[in-house]
Amino acid sequence: GIHSVHLSILSGNGDVIATGERSFEMRPLWFAIIGDSFASGEGNPDVYQHDGKSAQWLDERCHRSSTSFAAQVFKEIAAVQSQMYLTFLACAGATVENGILKSESGSASQLTVLESISTLRGRGPDVVILTLGGNDIGFSDIINALVHENARFDISLMDMRFFFVSHQLDLVAERFAAMGTGSVFVPQYFDFTKNQYGEVDASCIGSGEMSTSSMTFAERRILRRLNTLLFKKGVQHNWHVATAIPALFARRGICSSQSFIRSREESIALQGNAMGAFHPNELGHRAVAQEILRNLRECGVVDAP
């Protein structure tokens, strides 16, 4: 809102010898987190399961976690910048079609919620962190198929999935533009495939459940292609795409001695199910958060420390 500062200068004996007034507008920074399990923080419950008690999350249904890289980015900025507020909508399992653009499980879609707030506020969010596309191409389904030694895919079907995702990203961009959204930051997806030597490695995945050749297929034919699509759409829609994310994981994959990826066994131990497997762990989210913060500062969205 509009704020005014009044200044009075007093003489030595207490008389007012000069006055001044200046008005200025303070605009709170609205920060929104939209997308899938990458942004929600899947695999990293706020309280691990223990003593027969279930894991706890900021939001149970969506597995939203304060460990999420996006939540960490907000907290770091909010610690040094006043007048900020957060809308955290990212949800594990969300796709562009089911959850982001349109409603999921009877609740309003993520963009519908943003639009409602934007209408009341008079403009869209100032900063959006957006992760999307992985569920739309069926990446989790593909991983599941690979784990069960079924690496045969209908390439023409994959082509159709990518074509569909490309169109869906355009629709998301249209909705952002219509509500007057500020800066949109899109991290490319992480590479879970490589060990500490930078080699594709499936040796740590139980009893040979996934072969190295299958993992190589996933990295080359799906992950790289998805990240290329995100980059192209980022250029087209003036989004800020964090292209350094895959490199952060280049020696930190699931079988690395210094892994940034949650294993199936860890996921079961921490949250009681395997849903968190193949997602970034707390170290991975921290690394991604620092890269997104660097991007935000380079773009002038937030001040450098």
Secondary structure, 3 states (H helix, E strand, C coil): CEEEEEEEEECCCCCEEEEEEEEEECCCEEEEEEECHHHHCCCCCCECCECCECCECCECCCCECCCCHHHHHHHHHHCCCCCEEEEECCCCCCECCCECCCCECCECCHHHHHHHHHHHHCCCCCEEEEECCCCCCCHHHHHHHHHCCCCCCCHHHHHHHHHHHHHHHHHHHHHHHHCCCCEEEEECCCCCCECCCCCECCCCCHHHCCCHHHHHHHHHHHHHHHHHHHHHHHHHHCCEEECCHHHHCCCCCCCCCCCCECCHHHHHHHHCCCCCCCCECHHHHHHHHHHHHHHHHHCCCCCCC
